[in-house]
Amino acid sequence: MTTSTVKAPAKSAYWAGVRDGSPFILMAVPFATLFGVVATDAGLSVGQAMGFTVLVIAGAAQFAAVQMMVENAGIAFVLLAALAVNLRMAMYSAALVPYLGPAPLWKRGLVAYLNFDQTFITSVARYEARPEMSVAERIAYFFGVATPITPLWFIMTLVGILAGSAIPESWALDFIVPIMFLAMVSPMLKSLAHVAAALVSVIVALGLTGLPSGTGLLIAAGAAMVTGALVETWMERRKP
């Protein structure tokens, strides 16, 4: 078997990932632009804002941290807020281990860097639908999903920084955030446990909106995981 024959499935998986990741461009453009505007309003320089977005690549955590900065919170609280919002990435990483664990260390490191909501949810859905995929194909697909999103995230953040107040408030770019998450999460609600966990997370998060940025979300995530586990256990016991 030639090298080109071996690489062909991985190449095909990569382009499938690019195709599946491309719709998220509709999210990345307004979301990243909005962050650039907000970061500028918070007093960050171009270098600081771009460093923030390149190093983190996590819109929700970036917004939470910037909001804490605007409120003149201490650095410890800023870091805690960002950590609280981004703890889900640890769960994402653990969920990817069965699929990508055997990959070389440098590839797993790059996956960790590019492991955000869109790459994780899209990739795991693909892995579950096609369990016959090799590790090389899974890695290629993951990178494919990240390809159309990541560069635009950087570019549009810079556009938002440079445009700043020139973007009219009437555009209301922040509307894309809840729509994006609904579009990603809805197809994942495949069982009663999933639906129960989602409902509990929404109710708890809304009830704790008065808490500092990220705290309510962290508590809601914990409540959702407990609910999902309990419902899953209850359903297993009901099986004949």
C-alpha positions as YAML, in Angstrom:
chain: A
units: angstrom
residues:
- id: 1
  name: MET
  ca: [0.00, 0.00, 0.00]
- id: 2
  name: THR
  ca: [1.50, 3.34, -1.03]
- id: 3
  name: THR
  ca: [1.83, 6.38, 1.24]
- id: 4
  name: SER
  ca: [-0.58, 8.35, -0.93]
- id: 5
  name: THR
  ca: [-3.20, 5.62, -0.51]
- id: 6
  name: VAL
  ca: [-2.79, 5.71, 3.28]
- id: 7
  name: LYS
  ca: [-3.09, 9.51, 3.40]
- id: 8
  name: ALA
  ca: [-6.14, 9.70, 1.12]
- id: 9
  name: PRO
  ca: [-8.76, 8.90, 3.81]
- id: 10
  name: ALA
  ca: [-7.25, 11.48, 6.17]
- id: 11
  name: LYS
  ca: [-7.27, 14.10, 3.42]
- id: 12
  name: SER
  ca: [-10.90, 13.31, 2.66]
- id: 13
  name: ALA
  ca: [-11.75, 13.55, 6.38]
- id: 14
  name: TYR
  ca: [-9.99, 16.93, 6.58]
- id: 15
  name: TRP
  ca: [-12.07, 18.41, 3.75]
- id: 16
  name: ALA
  ca: [-15.23, 16.95, 5.27]
- id: 17
  name: GLY
  ca: [-14.30, 18.82, 8.45]
- id: 18
  name: VAL
  ca: [-13.77, 22.05, 6.51]
- id: 19
  name: ARG
  ca: [-17.21, 21.60, 4.96]
- id: 20
  name: ASP
  ca: [-18.89, 20.93, 8.31]
- id: 21
  name: GLY
  ca: [-17.06, 23.77, 10.03]
- id: 22
  name: SER
  ca: [-17.80, 26.37, 7.37]
- id: 23
  name: PRO
  ca: [-21.36, 27.20, 8.54]
- id: 24
  name: PHE
  ca: [-19.88, 28.44, 11.81]
- id: 25
  name: ILE
  ca: [-18.37, 31.33, 9.87]
- id: 26
  name: LEU
  ca: [-21.78, 32.96, 10.29]
- id: 27
  name: MET
  ca: [-21.13, 32.88, 14.03]
- id: 28
  name: ALA
  ca: [-17.43, 33.68, 14.08]
- id: 29
  name: VAL
  ca: [-17.68, 36.92, 12.12]
- id: 30
  name: PRO
  ca: [-20.14, 38.85, 14.36]
- id: 31
  name: PHE
  ca: [-19.00, 37.19, 17.60]
- id: 32
  name: ALA
  ca: [-15.30, 37.96, 17.10]
- id: 33
  name: THR
  ca: [-16.08, 41.46, 15.84]
- id: 34
  name: LEU
  ca: [-18.17, 42.13, 18.93]
- id: 35
  name: PHE
  ca: [-15.35, 40.97, 21.17]
- id: 36
  name: GLY
  ca: [-12.94, 43.33, 19.47]
- id: 37
  name: VAL
  ca: [-15.33, 46.23, 20.07]
- id: 38
  name: VAL
  ca: [-15.95, 45.28, 23.71]
- id: 39
  name: ALA
  ca: [-12.25, 44.74, 24.41]
- id: 40
  name: THR
  ca: [-11.45, 48.19, 23.02]
- id: 41
  name: ASP
  ca: [-14.21, 49.77, 25.11]
- id: 42
  name: ALA
  ca: [-12.76, 48.03, 28.16]
- id: 43
  name: GLY
  ca: [-9.46, 49.84, 27.60]
- id: 44
  name: LEU
  ca: [-7.35, 47.03, 26.14]
- id: 45
  name: SER
  ca: [-4.74, 47.96, 23.57]
- id: 46
  name: VAL
  ca: [-4.64, 46.31, 20.15]
- id: 47
  name: GLY
  ca: [-1.81, 44.03, 21.28]
- id: 48
  name: GLN
  ca: [-3.56, 43.07, 24.52]
- id: 49
  name: ALA
  ca: [-6.89, 42.33, 22.84]
- id: 50
  name: MET
  ca: [-5.30, 40.31, 20.05]
- id: 51
  name: GLY
  ca: [-3.09, 38.44, 22.50]
- id: 52
  name: PHE
  ca: [-6.20, 37.64, 24.51]
- id: 53
  name: THR
  ca: [-8.10, 36.24, 21.53]
- id: 54
  name: VAL
  ca: [-5.14, 34.31, 20.06]
- id: 55
  name: LEU
  ca: [-4.15, 32.68, 23.34]
- id: 56
  name: VAL
  ca: [-7.62, 31.83, 24.59]
- id: 57
  name: ILE
  ca: [-9.89, 31.22, 21.55]
- id: 58
  name: ALA
  ca: [-12.95, 30.97, 23.79]
- id: 59
  name: GLY
  ca: [-15.49, 33.71, 23.23]
- id: 60
  name: ALA
  ca: [-17.58, 33.15, 26.35]
- id: 61
  name: ALA
  ca: [-14.54, 33.20, 28.66]
- id: 62
  name: GLN
  ca: [-13.14, 36.24, 26.87]
- id: 63
  name: PHE
  ca: [-16.38, 38.17, 27.30]
- id: 64
  name: ALA
  ca: [-16.66, 37.13, 30.96]
- id: 65
  name: ALA
  ca: [-13.12, 38.29, 31.70]
- id: 66
  name: VAL
  ca: [-13.54, 41.60, 29.87]
- id: 67
  name: GLN
  ca: [-16.81, 42.25, 31.69]
- id: 68
  name: MET
  ca: [-15.03, 41.74, 35.02]
- id: 69
  name: MET
  ca: [-12.33, 44.17, 33.89]
- id: 70
  name: VAL
  ca: [-14.98, 46.77, 33.06]
- id: 71
  name: GLU
  ca: [-16.35, 46.30, 36.59]
- id: 72
  name: ASN
  ca: [-12.82, 46.93, 37.97]
- id: 73
  name: ALA
  ca: [-12.62, 43.48, 39.54]
- id: 74
  name: GLY
  ca: [-9.31, 42.22, 40.88]
- id: 75
  name: ILE
  ca: [-7.12, 40.03, 38.70]
- id: 76
  name: ALA
  ca: [-7.95, 36.98, 40.82]
- id: 77
  name: PHE
  ca: [-11.67, 37.42, 40.16]
- id: 78
  name: VAL
  ca: [-11.06, 38.02, 36.45]
- id: 79
  name: LEU
  ca: [-9.12, 34.76, 36.20]
- id: 80
  name: LEU
  ca: [-11.71, 32.91, 38.28]
- id: 81
  name: ALA
  ca: [-14.54, 34.09, 36.03]
- id: 82
  name: ALA
  ca: [-12.70, 32.98, 32.88]
- id: 83
  name: LEU
  ca: [-11.83, 29.66, 34.49]
- id: 84
  name: ALA
  ca: [-15.42, 29.07, 35.60]
- id: 85
  name: VAL
  ca: [-16.74, 29.62, 32.09]
- id: 86
  name: ASN
  ca: [-14.01, 27.53, 30.48]
- id: 87
  name: LEU
  ca: [-14.15, 24.52, 32.80]
- id: 88
  name: ARG
  ca: [-16.30, 22.82, 30.20]
- id: 89
  name: MET
  ca: [-13.16, 22.53, 28.08]
- id: 90
  name: ALA
  ca: [-11.79, 20.03, 30.60]
- id: 91
  name: MET
  ca: [-14.90, 17.92, 30.04]
- id: 92
  name: TYR
  ca: [-14.46, 18.29, 26.30]
- id: 93
  name: SER
  ca: [-10.86, 17.09, 26.55]
- id: 94
  name: ALA
  ca: [-11.83, 14.06, 28.62]
- id: 95
  name: ALA
  ca: [-14.55, 13.18, 26.11]
- id: 96
  name: LEU
  ca: [-12.04, 13.31, 23.23]
- id: 97
  name: VAL
  ca: [-9.54, 10.93, 24.85]
- id: 98
  name: PRO
  ca: [-11.25, 7.72, 23.64]
- id: 99
  name: TYR
  ca: [-11.15, 9.03, 20.07]
- id: 100
  name: LEU
  ca: [-7.84, 10.91, 19.89]
- id: 101
  name: GLY
  ca: [-5.82, 9.51, 22.79]
- id: 102
  name: PRO
  ca: [-3.42, 7.42, 20.64]
- id: 103
  name: ALA
  ca: [-2.46, 10.41, 18.45]
- id: 104
  name: PRO
  ca: [1.09, 11.84, 18.68]
- id: 105
  name: LEU
  ca: [1.69, 14.32, 21.50]
- id: 106
  name: TRP
  ca: [2.16, 17.35, 19.22]
- id: 107
  name: LYS
  ca: [-1.15, 16.66, 17.49]
- id: 108
  name: ARG
  ca: [-2.95, 16.28, 20.81]
- id: 109
  name: GLY
  ca: [-1.39, 19.57, 21.90]
- id: 110
  name: LEU
  ca: [-2.74, 21.29, 18.80]
- id: 111
  name: VAL
  ca: [-6.15, 19.70, 19.38]
- id: 112
  name: ALA
  ca: [-6.09, 21.10, 22.92]
- id: 113
  name: TYR
  ca: [-5.39, 24.58, 21.55]
- id: 114
  name: LEU
  ca: [-8.21, 24.31, 18.98]
- id: 115
  name: ASN
  ca: [-10.65, 22.57, 21.33]
- id: 116
  name: PHE
  ca: [-13.60, 24.94, 21.53]
- id: 117
  name: ASP
  ca: [-17.37, 24.45, 21.35]
- id: 118
  name: GLN
  ca: [-17.71, 24.19, 17.57]
- id: 119
  name: THR
  ca: [-14.76, 21.86, 16.95]
- id: 120
  name: PHE
  ca: [-15.69, 19.60, 19.86]
- id: 121
  name: ILE
  ca: [-19.42, 19.23, 19.22]
- id: 122
  name: THR
  ca: [-19.07, 18.82, 15.46]
- id: 123
  name: SER
  ca: [-16.20, 16.34, 15.74]
- id: 124
  name: VAL
  ca: [-17.74, 14.15, 18.42]
- id: 125
  name: ALA
  ca: [-20.98, 13.94, 16.44]
- id: 126
  name: ARG
  ca: [-18.94, 12.75, 13.43]
- id: 127
  name: TYR
  ca: [-16.97, 10.23, 15.50]
- id: 128
  name: GLU
  ca: [-20.14, 8.76, 16.97]
- id: 129
  name: ALA
  ca: [-21.78, 8.51, 13.56]
- id: 130
  name: ARG
  ca: [-18.69, 6.89, 12.00]
- id: 131
  name: PRO
  ca: [-16.95, 4.69, 14.58]
- id: 132
  name: GLU
  ca: [-14.87, 3.07, 11.84]
- id: 133
  name: MET
  ca: [-12.75, 6.24, 11.43]
- id: 134
  name: SER
  ca: [-9.06, 5.81, 12.16]
- id: 135
  name: VAL
  ca: [-7.24, 8.08, 14.60]
- id: 136
  name: ALA
  ca: [-5.54, 9.85, 11.68]
- id: 137
  name: GLU
  ca: [-8.93, 10.51, 10.06]
- id: 138
  name: ARG
  ca: [-10.38, 11.80, 13.34]
- id: 139
  name: ILE
  ca: [-7.48, 14.19, 13.84]
- id: 140
  name: ALA
  ca: [-7.72, 15.38, 10.25]
- id: 141
  name: TYR
  ca: [-11.46, 15.96, 10.59]
- id: 142
  name: PHE
  ca: [-11.00, 17.93, 13.82]
- id: 143
  name: PHE
  ca: [-8.40, 20.19, 12.20]
- id: 144
  name: GLY
  ca: [-10.67, 20.56, 9.19]
- id: 145
  name: VAL
  ca: [-13.51, 21.88, 11.34]
- id: 146
  name: ALA
  ca: [-11.14, 24.38, 12.96]
- id: 147
  name: THR
  ca: [-9.71, 25.63, 9.65]
- id: 148
  name: PRO
  ca: [-12.51, 27.98, 8.50]
- id: 149
  name: ILE
  ca: [-13.29, 29.20, 12.03]
- id: 150
  name: THR
  ca: [-9.97, 29.99, 13.72]
- id: 151
  name: PRO
  ca: [-8.37, 32.39, 11.19]
- id: 152
  name: LEU
  ca: [-11.63, 34.33, 10.91]
- id: 153
  name: TRP
  ca: [-11.83, 34.56, 14.69]
- id: 154
  name: PHE
  ca: [-8.47, 36.33, 14.72]
- id: 155
  name: ILE
  ca: [-9.15, 38.52, 11.69]
- id: 156
  name: MET
  ca: [-12.60, 39.69, 12.77]
- id: 157
  name: THR
  ca: [-11.40, 40.41, 16.30]
- id: 158
  name: LEU
  ca: [-8.88, 42.79, 14.74]
- id: 159
  name: VAL
  ca: [-11.63, 44.32, 12.60]
- id: 160
  name: GLY
  ca: [-13.71, 44.91, 15.73]
- id: 161
  name: ILE
  ca: [-10.74, 46.48, 17.50]
- id: 162
  name: LEU
  ca: [-9.98, 48.82, 14.63]
- id: 163
  name: ALA
  ca: [-13.61, 49.63, 13.84]
- id: 164
  name: GLY
  ca: [-14.59, 50.15, 17.47]
- id: 165
  name: SER
  ca: [-17.40, 52.61, 17.92]
- id: 166
  name: ALA
  ca: [-17.89, 52.90, 14.16]
- id: 167
  name: ILE
  ca: [-20.09, 49.79, 14.32]
- id: 168
  name: PRO
  ca: [-23.68, 50.96, 15.05]
- id: 169
  name: GLU
  ca: [-25.33, 49.64, 18.20]
- id: 170
  name: SER
  ca: [-28.42, 48.91, 16.09]
- id: 171
  name: TRP
  ca: [-26.53, 45.99, 14.55]
- id: 172
  name: ALA
  ca: [-26.86, 44.16, 17.92]
- id: 173
  name: LEU
  ca: [-24.13, 41.67, 17.09]
- id: 174
  name: ASP
  ca: [-24.53, 39.93, 20.45]
- id: 175
  name: PHE
  ca: [-27.75, 38.25, 19.25]
- id: 176
  name: ILE
  ca: [-25.61, 35.61, 17.51]
- id: 177
  name: VAL
  ca: [-24.32, 34.13, 20.79]
- id: 178
  name: PRO
  ca: [-27.50, 32.41, 22.07]
- id: 179
  name: ILE
  ca: [-28.52, 31.44, 18.53]
- id: 180
  name: MET
  ca: [-25.14, 29.79, 17.98]
- id: 181
  name: PHE
  ca: [-25.37, 27.68, 21.13]
- id: 182
  name: LEU
  ca: [-28.95, 26.65, 20.39]
- id: 183
  name: ALA
  ca: [-27.94, 25.53, 16.91]
- id: 184
  name: MET
  ca: [-25.06, 23.45, 18.29]
- id: 185
  name: VAL
  ca: [-26.77, 21.92, 21.31]
- id: 186
  name: SER
  ca: [-30.22, 21.10, 19.88]
- id: 187
  name: PRO
  ca: [-29.06, 18.16, 17.70]
- id: 188
  name: MET
  ca: [-27.29, 16.69, 20.76]
- id: 189
  name: LEU
  ca: [-30.53, 16.31, 22.77]
- id: 190
  name: LYS
  ca: [-31.08, 12.67, 21.88]
- id: 191
  name: SER
  ca: [-32.49, 11.26, 25.13]
- id: 192
  name: LEU
  ca: [-34.56, 12.16, 28.18]
- id: 193
  name: ALA
  ca: [-31.35, 12.58, 30.19]
- id: 194
  name: HIS
  ca: [-30.03, 15.12, 27.68]
- id: 195
  name: VAL
  ca: [-33.28, 17.09, 27.69]
- id: 196
  name: ALA
  ca: [-33.53, 17.06, 31.50]
- id: 197
  name: ALA
  ca: [-29.93, 18.25, 31.86]
- id: 198
  name: ALA
  ca: [-30.51, 21.05, 29.34]
- id: 199
  name: LEU
  ca: [-33.69, 22.22, 31.08]
- id: 200
  name: VAL
  ca: [-32.05, 22.23, 34.51]
- id: 201
  name: SER
  ca: [-29.04, 24.14, 33.22]
- id: 202
  name: VAL
  ca: [-31.28, 26.81, 31.67]
- id: 203
  name: ILE
  ca: [-33.43, 27.18, 34.80]
- id: 204
  name: VAL
  ca: [-30.47, 27.34, 37.19]
- id: 205
  name: ALA
  ca: [-28.47, 29.70, 34.96]
- id: 206
  name: LEU
  ca: [-31.41, 32.09, 34.65]
- id: 207
  name: GLY
  ca: [-32.02, 31.94, 38.38]
- id: 208
  name: LEU
  ca: [-28.40, 32.81, 39.15]
- id: 209
  name: THR
  ca: [-27.93, 35.66, 36.69]
- id: 210
  name: GLY
  ca: [-27.24, 38.03, 39.59]
- id: 211
  name: LEU
  ca: [-24.03, 36.22, 40.54]
- id: 212
  name: PRO
  ca: [-20.62, 37.40, 39.26]
- id: 213
  name: SER
  ca: [-19.84, 36.52, 35.63]
- id: 214
  name: GLY
  ca: [-19.27, 32.81, 35.12]
- id: 215
  name: THR
  ca: [-20.31, 31.69, 38.62]
- id: 216
  name: GLY
  ca: [-23.94, 31.00, 37.78]
- id: 217
  name: LEU
  ca: [-22.90, 29.18, 34.61]
- id: 218
  name: LEU
  ca: [-20.53, 26.95, 36.58]
- id: 219
  name: ILE
  ca: [-23.22, 26.03, 39.10]
- id: 220
  name: ALA
  ca: [-25.73, 25.43, 36.29]
- id: 221
  name: ALA
  ca: [-23.26, 23.12, 34.53]
- id: 222
  name: GLY
  ca: [-22.77, 21.11, 37.71]
- id: 223
  name: ALA
  ca: [-26.52, 20.86, 38.29]
- id: 224
  name: ALA
  ca: [-27.03, 19.75, 34.69]
- id: 225
  name: MET
  ca: [-24.41, 17.00, 34.96]
- id: 226
  name: VAL
  ca: [-25.95, 15.67, 38.19]
- id: 227
  name: THR
  ca: [-29.43, 15.76, 36.65]
- id: 228
  name: GLY
  ca: [-28.29, 13.96, 33.52]
- id: 229
  name: ALA
  ca: [-26.55, 11.25, 35.57]
- id: 230
  name: LEU
  ca: [-29.60, 10.74, 37.82]
- id: 231
  name: VAL
  ca: [-32.02, 10.52, 34.89]
- id: 232
  name: GLU
  ca: [-29.69, 8.16, 33.03]
- id: 233
  name: THR
  ca: [-29.46, 5.92, 36.12]
- id: 234
  name: TRP
  ca: [-33.24, 5.99, 36.54]
- id: 235
  name: MET
  ca: [-33.77, 5.02, 32.91]
- id: 236
  name: GLU
  ca: [-31.29, 2.13, 33.19]
- id: 237
  name: ARG
  ca: [-33.13, 0.77, 36.23]
- id: 238
  name: ARG
  ca: [-36.45, 0.87, 34.37]
- id: 239
  name: LYS
  ca: [-35.16, -1.34, 31.59]
- id: 240
  name: PRO
  ca: [-36.45, -4.91, 31.79]
...
